Amino acid sequence: MSTASSDTTRRTNPKLQLTLTAALLSMVGPFSINAYLPSFPDIEAAFGVSRVLLSQSLTVYLVAFAISTLFWGPLSDRIGRRKTLLASMSLYLVASIGCALATDAHSFVLLRAGQGLAASGGFIIGRSMIRDSYDTRSAQKAMAHVTLIFALGPAIAPIVGGWLQEQFGWRSIFWFLGSFGLLLLLLGLAIKETLPEDKRSSFHPYEVGIAYWKITRHTQFVCLIFSLSMGFGGVFVYIAGAPTVIYKFLGLTTNDFGLQFIPMVAGMMLGSYYAGRKSQYWPPARTLFTGFAIMAIATVLNLFLSLNSTATIFTVIAPLALYAFGYAMLMPVITILALDYFPQRRGSATSMQGFVQVAISATVTSIAIPLLHDSRLSFAIGQLLFLCVAVALILIYYTIEKRAAAQESKIC
């Protein structure tokens, strides 16, 4: 009896532990972005810099994150997920401590780039481990659970950051991020490798280049990852623009960031939960249609309220929560559909997916936010444009898939 129980524990616990670790790894990015947003005024004062210059610390982080994703995936395809995870989290720990000890703006921005370089490793490895360990349907469900936990990051981060800012000052936020990196490093030591030796790929630059060349020439894959990233752009414009939303539109204070992020994250968590429940019954197309329909309703509502109401917590935040619900429904499905085109190069495919998503997020921060910061209507129009591109790309994807299926049926 005890032997059977022990065997059951060994069979079930590793996947539970793996999913939890992947979820926590996915939270590194949101924590690194959102936790220090409430501290912008104090960091500006400490270094004697403007809001525009300090905002570049976020842009630099995102650029470093995006570029380094192209490195971590192929590396994990060669040496395994576990070793890559340990390397990335070790670097993240060092960079976070460096940010806490920074004495000037230039070194702070440079160390933020180091955080971005390291955080992307966790982002890539978590998704790759999930796809290594589950079949397609189970992987969609596991990714929905990862998204459910990941969604806590944007909500918790500014609240934790605001509390640490008030109690101990802005440097304590980066000590906290270093502690989070240490926790993930310890979890990485505890998990088992998910990529067998016989499924590993070359890390030679030529082989990696050929792999990326094939990935970028795969039209369906490109449509999927750009659609997902543009859809996220509709969320991220409000995440990156949170100081403007909180301070300018709503007239709130440092401790009120949770009023924006908690409803958005609640929407994302509910969407992830709903998608996980339906993953065993609904085909991917139905889930995607439902998610995009909800995002469209949310965007139209956001535009209407921006034109016809004053700025309140409800009129500004409620449409964002609904949009986040729809996005969370489609994210696991698109992720798994995209990765399944390259089963032998999942790390590289995940890297390209991550690169595109973060590159678009960096574009939002460096270009869209400065252009949209004047009014609520500008933010709502920006969200609409991102959604329209996302929908157009997913329609192109299904058109190509339909043609491919028709050609295959003719051949048969």
Secondary structure, DSSP 8 states (H G I E B T S, - for coil): -HHHHHHHHHHHHHHHHHHHHHHHHHTHHHHHHHTTGGGHHHHHHHHT--HHHHHHHHHHHHHHHHHHHHHHHHHHHHH-HHHHHHHHHHHHHHHHHHHHH--SHHHHHHHHHHHHHHHHHHHHHHHHHHHHHS-HHHHHHHHHHHHHHHTHHHHHHHHHHHHHHHHH-THHHHHHHHHHHHHHHHHHHHS---S-GGG-----HHHHHHHHHHHHT-HHHHHHHHHHHHHHHHHHHHHHTHHIIIIIIS---GGGTHHHHHHHHHHHHHHHHHHHHHTTTS-HHHHHHHHHHHHHHHHHHHHHHHHHS---HHHHHHHHHHHHHHHHHHHHHHHHHHHTT-TT-HHHHHHHHHHHHHHHHHHIIIIIHHHHTT-HHHHHHHHHHHHHHHHHHHHHHHHHHHHHHHHHHHH-
